[in-house]
Amino acid sequence: MRRLPVYFLIDVSESMVGDPIQHVEEGLSTIIQALKTDPHAIETVWVSVIVFAGQPKTLVPLQEIINFYPPKFPIGGGTSLSRGLGHLMFELRRNIVKTTYEQKGDWKPIVFLFTDGVPTDDSKAAIAEWKKNWARTANMVAISFGDENVMHTLGELTEHVLHFKNTDASSYKEFFRWVTDSIKTSSISVESNGEGLELARTNDEVVEKIDLSKKKPPVPSQFVDDNFAVVLGKCQETKRPYLMKYRKTMVPSFMEGMQTKMYKLVGAFKVDNSYFELSGDSDENEEDIKKNRTMNTEELSGSPTCPCCGNQVAFAMCQCGNVHCIKGAGPSVCPWCEVQGFYGRGSGGFDVTRTQG
């Protein structure tokens, strides 16, 4: 039986922490449940899930949907599109059965790329490799989960670029219903000797197809996703890492007609130690980090409690430069360097190193 391989290449960078990654988990589960009831999909569709942040990882190897169990998604640091694409191409080379004189191989794989921010590395070489080796032998559908600045980069990969307007929980449900319908129609298409990619009709209020003739100029590679400010902390009680996520907003400045950039708290979220595995090595040096990722806490609005243990303050900084939680003013031991310090509230802000986002 010829297979229709479907790959989900999913951005799990820090900016996806919280509701976005939870909606993706639930959405993937509903996709698989629906496909398991479709006779065409059961006969043809095989599914794999690859995630990427600073580093990529195969969460689910290519397998029949009948055996597929939706995974729990990790979170990592950074948005390395180049490493995500590189790992995808490695998996395609390893798993796709090619047509020979003796046998008919797999139908054209379909790749659904989900990303919510601008790449934090230079992805030119990986995009060039994709265009040279895979653009004609695989179908890619690239969806931005919020940042329109990434559209030019996605347009270099594929003509199928869409913008998902993730406004609420119901829009996520409708979006994943569209993905499901697109896979179903594609599985019917290949059995009818079609091209293999038949995207379902979209609701422009939820998923908008981008006119690539009007795409914005390319965004230069950057070290940090400026749409969010995310700070990494560690729980003093459990030694578990957590992320404090702030969303960029523009507020009126003291100068008339001007606006100032601020970041408002979205929430604090537990992550596990796979965060460090997926963050990987950064191309930044100390000067780059200081220049691009140092910010003052005066730019941040809101201070959460610790999501791991409930300590009153999740945003305390040790002399080692790392952030952790404390119960309140007084002596505490830093879970990063294990040095005891005396903590209290001061006036004004202090500099902190944000993650890449």
ZIMO-V791394 format. One record per backbone hydrogen bond with DSSP energy under -1.0 kcal/mol. NH is the residue of the N-H (numbers start at 1). CO is the residue of the C=O. Records with the same first field share a line. If there is no record, write none. Layout:
NH=CO ; CO
This chain:
4=44
6=46
7=110
8=48
9=112
10=50
11=114
12=52
15=357
16=13
17=14
21=16
22=18
23=19
24=20
25=21
26=22
27=23
28=24
29=25
30=26
31=27
32=28
33=29
34=30
35=31
36=32
37=34
38=35
42=38
43=39
44=40
45=41
46=4
47=63
48=6
49=60
50=8
51=57
52=10
53=55
55=278
57=51
59=49
60=49
63=47
65=45
67=64
68=65
76=12
80=53
81=79
84=80
85=81
86=82
87=83
88=84
89=85
90=86
91=87
92=88
93=89
94=90
95=91
96=92
100=103
106=97
107=3
110=5
111=139
112=7
113=141
114=9
115=143
120=79
127=123
128=124
129=125
130=126
131=127
132=128
133=129
134=130
135=130
138=134
139=109
141=111
142=160
143=113
144=162
145=115
150=147
151=148
154=150
155=151
157=154
158=154
161=159
162=142
163=208
164=144
165=206
166=164
167=165
172=168
173=169
174=170
175=171
176=172
177=173
178=174
179=175
180=176
181=177
182=178
183=179
184=180
185=181
186=182
187=183
188=184
189=185
190=186
191=187
193=190
194=189
206=203
207=203
208=163
210=161
212=210
214=211
215=212
225=356
228=225
229=246
231=244
233=242
234=323
235=240
239=235
242=233
243=269
244=231
245=267
246=229
247=264
248=227
249=262
251=260
253=258
258=255
260=251
262=249
263=299
264=247
265=301
266=245
267=245
269=243
271=241
275=272
278=274
279=275
280=276
289=285
290=286
291=287
292=288
293=289
295=352
297=350
299=296
300=297
301=263
306=311
310=306
313=326
314=304
316=324
318=322
321=318
324=316
325=234
326=313
330=343
332=341
334=339
338=334
341=332
343=330
352=295
354=293
355=230
